[in-house]
Structure formats: C-alpha cells, structure tokens
Amino acid sequence: MAGSPRRVLILIGQLARGGAEGQVHELAVRLDRQRFVPLVVTFEAGGHYQGMLDAAGIEVIVLDKSGWREAGALSRLAALLRRRRVDLVHGFLFPANWRAVAASAIAGVKGVVCGVRSPGTWMNARQRLMERAALRGAAAVVANAPAVRDEVIRSRGVPPGRISVIMNGVDTSRFFPGETTLRRRWLDGGGPLIGFVGGLREAKDPILFLQVAAAVERALPRARFVLVGDGAMRAEVQAAGSAGRLDGKLILAGERSDMPDVMRALDLLVVTSTREGCCNAILEAMATGVPVVATDVGGNPDLIVDGESGRLFPHGDAEAGAAAVLALARDPDLMAAMGKACLARARRDFPMETMVRATSRLYEDLVR
C-alpha cells in the first residue's frame, strides 16, 4: 500500500474490561504505523483499556451519547469522520456497528467494517433488524469464529463472500506456563484448583459453574474453586455458593489485573457460557497450558478439540460438566497431555500477530 498511512477509526461502545475491548486495544497498539494511523472512539469515558490506550499513545475520543445527547451522536460522529478525513471505520459489537454504517453513509466513508463477536440470540426484534441492515450496508463483516460466521450468514442475510473469519489472538509473551505464588494462596492445602473467569452476568452463567463445582466437590472434597470477575449477579453467586455447600472451598476473587498469574494458578478452567464467539478466557488458558471444560455453544468448539485439548458439555447439564471435570481431575497424566495440546494449538493458531496481520490485510483490500 503506497502513499501516506490510512486513517482508521475504531468504534466501540466502552473500554472497560472485556474480550472485545481487549482485542481493540491489541489491534490499535500493534497496527503498523507506516500503513495505518488508528483513532479509537468510544461512547463512555474511562475504563481499563482507555487508560492502556492513553499510555500507549493511541488517541481516544469519547463521544458522549447519554441522555439527550443520543439524538445528536450520529451527526457528531459523521462530523468527526469528515474532520479527521477518516479512510476506514471498524465497528466492534452491535452498538458500534449500526452507528458506524449510518455515520459513514452521512460522511461519505465507503470503507466500513462491522465486527460480530457472538451469536445474536440475545437481541430483540428491533435490534435484529438494525443489525441486519448494518451488516448488509457494510463493505465487509468480520466474525471472530466460524460458528459466528455461519450464524450471521444464516440469520442476518450477509452474503458469504462479504464475511471473513478473523479469530481473536492471545499475547503469548504474557500468557505462558509458569509458577505463581497466587496458586498457593488460593489452594490453601487443597487441590485441584478449578476456575471460572468472566463477568458475573447471564451470558457467562456463573450459577451453572457453581452447580458443576458442587457436584465435583461431592465426589472430590479436596477440590477448590475460584471465580474471577464481577458483575450484577455477584449477590446471587454468593447465595448459590452457600446453597451448594461450597463455603470455605470457593473464592470470589473479583476483577483482577494479573490475569497471566490467574491462569498459571489454575489446574483447569471451566467455561459455562450460554453463548460465545471466540472466548478470550479459553485462549488465555490454552496459551498457559491449562485445559478447558466448556459448554458446547457458539465458537467454543472452534477452539477446543473435544477429548484432545479439553472437553465440551451441553449447556445446562451440570452433571455432564462435573463428569468432564472429574475425568480430568482424577487423571493427572490426561490433564497434562491436554494442557500440552492446548499450548501447542494456542501458539500455532492464535498468536496476537495473526489477528493483526489478517485485519491489516482486510483494511488494505478496502482502501486500495
């Protein structure tokens, strides 16, 4: 791509801790400045990744759309696109996608990418119509897993030739096998240590994790469990932990900034989501050599080879989840073999550089 670097505006609803937000940070920081100049625009000020982008020298603009400001948000975004002479807009998630397409149409920006990062089962009828219109109006659509691509083609009418799969990446310079003092603090004489990493919200279904944990504890009383994350369901999670007789064996660790150490502390990660695209927690566990037991939903089967690098079980079936956990926890050799398979696959297929290169190639195709 000859000439001056192209100006890319990356649009996302907010920059608090989250999978999509983390991928935005990594993409913006790693784009080749000889080819692209990134600008990140968000609708909410603050957040973990806004601070990290600021520290990396990436410009972040907050476009407030709260309250009465919502009516003028589109025109302000379009004015920003014109003022900054943006060449390409990349929306991440539904709130950004439709605004990216609409504002770009107003401003005359033809290069618009919409990123879809999970199946749209959570949407209401109005949101589905808006998402369908946005995806059909974009120059390109990116799904972060083959399962997400298939769902978008099937339910949102996007022609297969206009949708690409670019799976999330994991920073293998941060996530790798090793020792951590966190493990000794959390185990407190027990073991194995089985973890949940994610927001305490419906989509991640932490209650199912606690149901699995209770069934595992009945068969393996030395097991210990840790939930890393926070959210609206915290009180419900605390009550469910007590109801499952996990007091003294369950740690609610809250949000943490030391995720590489969290993953190194675990023997096994359990993912109990109701829906997923390309789950970052799974990638981080794999890159740390930690096998994963996960619900057979969305993009989880695109990451986990059942019986080789982890186990899959039907969502809602706590007994099946517990059986999968126990099969690994009772067989250290099997758990070690699966951990090695996870590590090899993460390093081969999901390094962060692979995601950035694929996204850069897509950008180049759109702005030629």
PyMOL commands that set and color helices and strands:
alter all, ss='L'
color gray80, all
select helices_A, chain A and resi 19-30+48-55+67-83+94-107+125-137+146-156+160-162+181-187+202-204+206-219+234-243+259-265+280-287+300-303+318-329+332-349+352-367
alter helices_A, ss='H'
color red, helices_A
select strands_A, chain A and resi 6-12+36-42+60-62+88-92+111-116+140-143+163-165+193-197+224-228+250-254+268-271+292-295+310-313
alter strands_A, ss='S'
color yellow, strands_A
deselect
rebuild
show_as cartoon
